[in-house]
Amino acid sequence: MEKQKVTVRVAGKEYTLVSSDSPEHLNRVAAYVDRQMTETSFATRLPAANVAVLVSLNIADELMKAHDENARLRRELKEIRN
């Protein structure tokens, strides 16, 4: 798929992304990050830079747990097939 530019808004700022992913996907990702930033900002009242780091750590944690679960399910599926 050809790369295209998509402008998204996160934490009140616009960012132009260049990706081969669909605009719908990029908007969905941006909306998720924006929601996390908003929720964390209201909950902590920290400066934006600190909120961004906390949100990044939380999303990285979610990603790693998803990777671990994926690996576990692949192992389980392999065992069932054998």
C-alpha positions as CSV (number, residue, x, y, z in Angstrom):
1,M,0.0,0.0,0.0
2,E,1.2,3.5,-0.8
3,K,2.2,5.8,2.0
4,Q,-0.1,8.8,2.7
5,K,-0.3,11.7,5.0
6,V,-2.9,11.9,7.7
7,T,-3.3,14.7,10.2
8,V,-4.4,13.7,13.7
9,R,-5.0,15.6,16.9
10,V,-3.5,14.4,20.2
11,A,-3.6,16.5,23.4
12,G,-4.8,19.5,21.5
13,K,-2.0,19.5,19.0
14,E,-2.1,18.4,15.4
15,Y,0.4,15.9,14.1
16,T,0.9,14.8,10.5
17,L,1.7,11.1,10.2
18,V,3.0,9.4,7.1
19,S,2.1,5.7,6.9
20,S,1.0,2.9,4.7
21,D,-1.7,2.1,7.3
22,S,-5.2,3.3,6.5
23,P,-6.4,6.7,7.7
24,E,-9.0,5.0,9.8
25,H,-6.4,3.0,11.6
26,L,-4.2,6.0,12.3
27,N,-7.2,8.0,13.5
28,R,-8.2,5.2,15.8
29,V,-4.6,5.0,17.2
30,A,-4.5,8.8,17.7
31,A,-7.9,8.8,19.4
32,Y,-6.7,6.1,21.8
33,V,-3.6,8.0,22.7
34,D,-5.6,11.2,23.1
35,R,-8.1,9.5,25.4
36,Q,-5.3,8.1,27.5
37,M,-3.6,11.5,27.7
38,T,-6.8,13.2,28.7
39,E,-7.7,10.6,31.4
40,T,-4.1,10.6,32.8
41,S,-4.0,14.4,32.8
42,F,-7.3,14.7,34.7
43,A,-6.3,12.0,37.2
44,T,-2.8,13.3,38.0
45,R,-2.7,17.0,37.2
46,L,0.9,16.6,36.1
47,P,2.6,18.7,33.4
48,A,2.0,17.5,29.8
49,A,5.5,16.1,29.4
50,N,5.1,13.9,32.5
51,V,1.6,12.8,31.3
52,A,3.1,11.8,28.0
53,V,5.8,9.6,29.7
54,L,3.2,8.0,31.9
55,V,0.9,7.3,29.0
56,S,3.8,5.9,27.0
57,L,4.8,3.5,29.8
58,N,1.2,2.4,30.2
59,I,0.8,1.7,26.5
60,A,4.1,-0.1,26.4
61,D,2.9,-2.2,29.3
62,E,-0.3,-3.1,27.5
63,L,1.7,-4.0,24.4
64,M,4.1,-6.2,26.2
65,K,1.3,-8.0,28.0
66,A,-0.5,-8.5,24.7
67,H,2.8,-9.9,23.1
68,D,3.2,-12.3,26.1
69,E,-0.4,-13.4,25.8
70,N,0.0,-13.9,22.1
71,A,3.1,-16.1,22.6
72,R,1.3,-18.1,25.3
73,L,-1.6,-18.7,23.0
74,R,0.7,-19.7,20.2
75,R,2.5,-22.2,22.5
76,E,-0.9,-23.6,23.6
77,L,-2.1,-23.9,20.0
78,K,1.1,-25.7,19.0
79,E,0.7,-28.2,21.9
80,I,-2.9,-28.9,20.9
81,R,-1.9,-29.5,17.3
82,N,0.8,-32.0,18.4
